[in-house]
Amino acid sequence: MLPPLASIGDSFSSFFDAVGSFFSNLAGVSWIPLFLALIFFTTYLTLRARASFHILRAAYPESRIQFRRIWGAYFAGYGFNSVIPARGGDVIRLFLTKTSVPNSSYPAIGAAFSIEFIFDLTIAVPVLAYAFSQGVFPKPPDFSSLPAFDLAFFASNPRFTLFLLTAIGIGVMVGFALLSARVRRFWERVRQGLTIIFDRKRYFREVWLVQFAGWLCRFAAFWCLLEAFHVGGSVSNVLLVLGVNAVAALVPFTPGGAGVQQALLVKVFGSGATVAAYSVGQQIAIAALTFGIGLGAVVRIFRFRSFKEVIAAGRQQRDAEKQAAAEASV
């Protein structure tokens, strides 16, 4: 237990030192690039939401779907994930999206969400390949020495990591098998959510290209953030930041992968106060932006007073559906 505890202590110490550097250097932040970064990042998420809207519209062509509700659900989920660990925002987005699509089902909505990762994979592979080729990005075996307890733990215990990934994979397969056995139309609903990928031209036009436009906005957002914190915006630096984000997304045990991002950014760009301030400053700025917009969407669009109410409503709906299914099987 001592090595993990020591790693946790180093992780928190490093993170709070960086937070201190951020507030110490707050007066030196360039506000115009920061403002532009937030505009670009908002546009990025809006375009991602638009791609999701197109996917859902293909799955439910006869339903009247309002883009503002899909947009609100996307921001609510992303904003919640930015401040709460374990990706609970994905569940919030799933529930809010289902309530926004008439006659929809959770299997179809979940399958529709999975389509978004096709683009992410096509971009993440070349970005990570570039990052690892630059000589400044730590190799996977070196992750165990980083002051990020979650990443360090999995890198230090490759057998456990492999076992966990295998167990998760088996669990997902068993879950699908059970659902398909209990719910006759389960796979039909999954296929319904995947409708747009069977029309490759439409997928490329309405999803991939829209997500790519969003990715360009994300690229511009991180360029502006690097300029705002005086690290220096460049194509190489932005690609390294995107590589860091791709690794952090694999470890969802901290909000937005904050600890992992901070540790990797310091490793890639150096351990100076400027880099330390940037490593948490960009995370704080994005979290504040997306959480604020997400909460606003929950209140103004969906008429809930808080994220807590959304979670409670989701549980009530789940219990009601279980009860209805049980009564129907009697």
Wavefront OBJ file of the C-alpha trace (Angstrom):
o trace
v 0.000 0.000 0.000
v 2.899 2.377 0.600
v 3.837 3.020 -3.067
v 0.233 3.874 -4.087
v -0.173 6.109 -1.025
v 3.103 7.844 -1.791
v 2.000 8.290 -5.393
v -1.309 9.778 -4.283
v 0.537 12.187 -1.987
v 2.912 13.238 -4.758
v -0.002 13.672 -7.153
v -1.971 15.954 -4.838
v 1.145 17.882 -3.831
v 2.123 18.453 -7.456
v -1.425 19.434 -8.412
v -1.879 21.963 -5.610
v 1.573 23.424 -6.280
v 0.450 23.986 -9.856
v -2.796 25.567 -8.636
v -0.705 27.914 -6.508
v 1.406 28.799 -9.538
v -1.753 29.494 -11.527
v -3.148 31.979 -9.018
v 0.290 33.551 -8.499
v 0.560 34.157 -12.234
v -3.093 35.073 -12.776
v -2.270 38.755 -13.287
v 0.067 37.810 -16.124
v -2.564 35.925 -18.126
v -3.332 37.435 -21.533
v -7.091 37.855 -21.371
v -7.845 38.335 -25.070
v -6.320 34.973 -26.120
v -8.070 33.366 -23.134
v -11.411 34.842 -24.204
v -10.871 33.654 -27.777
v -9.942 30.197 -26.492
v -13.233 29.923 -24.620
v -15.172 31.019 -27.722
v -13.377 28.428 -29.859
v -13.949 25.711 -27.249
v -17.655 26.539 -27.012
v -17.872 26.343 -30.809
v -16.044 23.010 -30.727
v -18.576 21.472 -28.329
v -21.475 23.005 -30.270
v -20.270 21.345 -33.469
v -19.878 18.052 -31.613
v -23.467 18.434 -30.429
v -24.534 19.173 -34.016
v -22.937 15.934 -35.205
v -24.783 14.081 -32.436
v -28.013 15.747 -33.582
v -27.464 14.456 -37.124
v -26.830 10.931 -35.825
v -30.045 10.975 -33.792
v -32.052 12.462 -36.642
v -30.950 9.601 -38.886
v -31.948 7.080 -36.211
v -35.340 8.718 -35.624
v -36.329 10.366 -38.941
v -40.015 10.610 -38.004
v -39.426 12.217 -34.600
v -39.282 15.960 -34.057
v -35.916 16.589 -32.390
v -34.906 20.039 -31.177
v -31.216 20.834 -31.606
v -31.145 23.093 -28.553
v -32.076 20.145 -26.318
v -29.370 17.909 -27.840
v -26.944 20.813 -27.425
v -28.018 21.315 -23.819
v -27.652 17.613 -23.014
v -24.162 17.582 -24.542
v -22.976 20.576 -22.512
v -24.617 19.260 -19.342
v -22.754 15.957 -19.633
v -19.436 17.550 -20.567
v -19.698 20.190 -17.850
v -20.511 17.630 -15.164
v -17.539 15.480 -16.235
v -15.295 18.547 -15.976
v -15.786 18.831 -12.219
v -16.926 15.348 -11.084
v -14.811 12.192 -11.609
v -15.817 8.785 -13.041
v -17.680 10.274 -16.046
v -21.063 10.552 -14.379
v -21.855 13.244 -16.915
v -22.231 10.563 -19.589
v -25.221 9.195 -17.681
v -26.705 12.689 -17.381
v -26.292 13.270 -21.106
v -27.841 9.880 -21.877
v -30.936 10.612 -19.783
v -31.403 14.166 -21.043
v -30.956 13.086 -24.661
v -33.471 10.272 -24.310
v -36.044 12.678 -22.904
v -35.368 14.963 -25.897
v -36.001 12.315 -28.580
v -39.632 11.142 -28.707
v -40.151 7.357 -28.580
v -36.423 6.720 -28.153
v -34.717 3.960 -26.181
v -31.548 3.840 -24.117
v -29.887 1.149 -26.305
v -30.405 3.238 -29.452
v -29.235 6.484 -27.817
v -26.167 4.747 -26.357
v -25.341 3.220 -29.746
v -25.733 6.649 -31.367
v -23.232 8.102 -28.880
v -20.691 5.415 -29.773
v -20.578 6.615 -33.394
v -18.848 9.799 -32.251
v -15.784 7.798 -31.221
v -15.093 6.748 -34.826
v -13.831 10.241 -35.598
v -12.011 10.456 -32.263
v -10.093 7.302 -33.088
v -9.113 8.490 -36.579
v -7.679 11.672 -35.045
v -6.214 10.278 -31.810
v -4.014 7.690 -33.532
v -1.991 10.155 -35.683
v -1.887 12.739 -32.860
v -0.481 10.191 -30.396
v 1.925 8.876 -33.034
v 3.250 12.416 -33.501
v 3.456 13.061 -29.754
v 5.456 9.911 -29.059
v 7.780 10.614 -32.010
v 8.928 13.978 -30.632
v 11.119 12.597 -27.863
v 9.527 14.759 -25.137
v 6.413 12.700 -24.555
v 6.965 9.990 -21.914
v 6.844 6.400 -23.099
v 4.111 4.205 -21.531
v 6.563 2.427 -19.155
v 7.621 5.850 -17.822
v 4.051 6.724 -16.824
v 4.636 4.916 -13.514
v 7.051 7.662 -12.420
v 4.634 10.527 -13.077
v 3.019 12.315 -10.096
v -0.489 11.209 -11.122
v -1.581 8.376 -8.848
v -4.180 6.842 -11.186
v -1.927 6.748 -14.253
v 1.093 5.721 -12.159
v -0.831 2.872 -10.528
v -1.975 1.330 -13.815
v 1.446 1.796 -15.431
v 3.143 0.167 -12.425
v 0.774 -2.797 -12.466
v 0.474 -3.896 -16.103
v -0.881 -7.344 -15.216
v -3.662 -5.865 -13.122
v -4.399 -3.333 -15.869
v -4.664 -6.114 -18.455
v -6.860 -8.137 -16.099
v -9.121 -5.128 -15.476
v -9.491 -4.356 -19.187
v -10.260 -8.028 -19.885
v -12.806 -8.140 -17.058
v -14.487 -4.980 -18.339
v -14.630 -6.415 -21.854
v -16.137 -9.668 -20.633
v -18.579 -7.751 -18.448
v -19.745 -5.686 -21.403
v -20.208 -8.806 -23.537
v -22.125 -10.597 -20.782
v -24.258 -7.501 -20.236
v -25.118 -7.363 -23.928
v -25.938 -11.077 -23.915
v -28.234 -10.723 -20.900
v -29.945 -7.684 -22.332
v -30.433 -9.357 -25.683
v -31.942 -12.370 -23.932
v -34.272 -10.293 -21.737
v -35.220 -7.618 -24.238
v -36.224 -9.034 -27.590
v -35.760 -5.815 -29.495
v -32.458 -4.831 -27.881
v -30.259 -5.442 -30.906
v -32.815 -3.886 -33.224
v -32.646 -0.720 -31.138
v -28.840 -0.773 -31.164
v -28.912 -1.069 -34.943
v -31.371 1.816 -35.077
v -28.908 4.023 -33.197
v -26.195 3.101 -35.709
v -28.337 3.922 -38.748
v -26.184 6.736 -40.107
v -23.009 4.654 -40.443
v -24.756 2.436 -43.008
v -24.976 5.494 -45.266
v -21.277 6.330 -45.602
v -21.757 9.501 -47.650
v -24.238 10.889 -45.164
v -22.024 9.909 -42.223
v -19.015 11.607 -43.783
v -20.972 14.752 -44.652
v -23.108 15.186 -41.527
v -20.893 13.669 -38.840
v -17.209 13.263 -39.727
v -16.806 16.634 -41.452
v -18.785 18.415 -38.726
v -16.627 16.813 -36.040
v -13.498 17.715 -37.995
v -14.609 21.361 -38.107
v -15.101 21.113 -34.348
v -11.634 19.611 -33.941
v -10.132 22.573 -35.808
v -11.895 24.878 -33.324
v -10.492 22.799 -30.478
v -7.037 23.089 -32.036
v -7.465 26.874 -32.179
v -8.715 26.929 -28.570
v -5.594 25.232 -27.229
v -3.364 27.443 -29.383
v -4.982 30.481 -27.752
v -4.677 28.920 -24.284
v -0.959 28.336 -24.829
v -0.650 31.979 -25.849
v -2.755 33.182 -22.914
v -0.453 31.485 -20.405
v 2.722 32.427 -22.332
v 3.803 28.866 -23.096
v 3.716 29.650 -26.807
v 1.228 28.572 -29.425
v 2.487 26.433 -32.307
v 1.318 23.440 -34.312
v 3.761 21.177 -32.480
v 2.774 22.406 -29.020
v -0.937 22.060 -29.709
v -0.486 18.511 -31.022
v 1.429 17.643 -27.852
v -1.394 19.070 -25.727
v -3.942 17.068 -27.715
v -1.800 13.964 -27.187
v -1.851 14.634 -23.437
v -5.638 14.986 -23.554
v -5.970 11.699 -25.416
v -4.002 9.862 -22.694
v -5.909 11.637 -19.903
v -9.241 10.569 -21.433
v -8.278 6.935 -20.826
v -8.073 7.488 -17.051
v -11.444 8.956 -15.917
v -10.747 8.860 -12.171
v -10.293 12.617 -11.783
v -12.479 15.402 -13.232
v -11.462 15.787 -16.854
v -8.328 13.751 -16.145
v -6.949 16.813 -14.331
v -4.105 15.146 -12.435
v -2.944 13.170 -15.466
v -3.058 16.219 -17.732
v -1.116 18.342 -15.271
v 1.593 15.689 -14.770
v 2.021 15.029 -18.497
v 2.053 18.715 -19.475
v 4.809 19.446 -16.963
v 6.748 16.442 -18.292
v 6.332 17.578 -21.915
v 6.908 21.338 -21.552
v 9.133 21.503 -18.472
v 8.666 22.177 -14.780
v 8.709 25.978 -14.698
v 6.074 28.130 -12.993
v 4.636 29.192 -16.366
v 4.011 25.618 -17.459
v 2.641 24.710 -14.027
v 0.216 27.625 -14.215
v -0.862 26.613 -17.714
v -1.266 22.956 -16.787
v -4.058 23.729 -14.322
v -5.144 27.102 -15.728
v -6.449 25.647 -18.969
v -8.248 22.932 -17.009
v -9.862 25.448 -14.647
v -10.914 27.729 -17.509
v -12.525 24.913 -19.509
v -14.172 23.386 -16.434
v -15.659 26.729 -15.338
v -16.902 27.447 -18.862
v -18.502 24.069 -19.553
v -19.922 23.578 -16.057
v -21.504 27.034 -16.163
v -23.044 26.484 -19.609
v -24.086 22.947 -18.693
v -25.821 24.039 -15.503
v -27.494 26.875 -17.399
v -28.794 24.368 -19.956
v -30.118 22.095 -17.201
v -32.023 25.004 -15.638
v -33.205 26.918 -18.725
v -33.750 24.142 -21.271
v -34.673 21.105 -19.170
v -36.242 22.938 -16.218
v -34.276 21.178 -13.508
v -32.864 23.196 -10.638
v -29.588 21.271 -10.353
v -27.590 18.307 -11.619
v -28.760 16.457 -8.515
v -32.349 16.758 -9.691
v -31.387 15.399 -13.102
v -29.784 12.331 -11.516
v -32.833 11.785 -9.270
v -35.198 12.066 -12.260
v -33.089 9.570 -14.185
v -33.283 7.078 -11.337
v -37.041 7.520 -11.035
v -37.482 6.895 -14.755
v -35.272 3.813 -14.599
v -37.249 2.399 -11.655
v -40.541 3.123 -13.423
v -39.352 1.334 -16.568
v -38.197 -1.669 -14.538
v -41.563 -1.859 -12.785
v -43.432 -1.583 -16.077
v -41.279 -4.328 -17.600
v -41.881 -6.575 -14.595
v -45.659 -6.030 -14.787
v -45.643 -6.732 -18.519
v -43.836 -10.046 -18.021
v -46.383 -11.276 -15.458
l 1 2 3 4 5 6 7 8 9 10 11 12 13 14 15 16 17 18 19 20 21 22 23 24 25 26 27 28 29 30 31 32 33 34 35 36 37 38 39 40 41 42 43 44 45 46 47 48 49 50 51 52 53 54 55 56 57 58 59 60 61 62 63 64 65 66 67 68 69 70 71 72 73 74 75 76 77 78 79 80 81 82 83 84 85 86 87 88 89 90 91 92 93 94 95 96 97 98 99 100 101 102 103 104 105 106 107 108 109 110 111 112 113 114 115 116 117 118 119 120 121 122 123 124 125 126 127 128 129 130 131 132 133 134 135 136 137 138 139 140 141 142 143 144 145 146 147 148 149 150 151 152 153 154 155 156 157 158 159 160 161 162 163 164 165 166 167 168 169 170 171 172 173 174 175 176 177 178 179 180 181 182 183 184 185 186 187 188 189 190 191 192 193 194 195 196 197 198 199 200 201 202 203 204 205 206 207 208 209 210 211 212 213 214 215 216 217 218 219 220 221 222 223 224 225 226 227 228 229 230 231 232 233 234 235 236 237 238 239 240 241 242 243 244 245 246 247 248 249 250 251 252 253 254 255 256 257 258 259 260 261 262 263 264 265 266 267 268 269 270 271 272 273 274 275 276 277 278 279 280 281 282 283 284 285 286 287 288 289 290 291 292 293 294 295 296 297 298 299 300 301 302 303 304 305 306 307 308 309 310 311 312 313 314 315 316 317 318 319 320 321 322 323 324 325 326 327 328 329 330
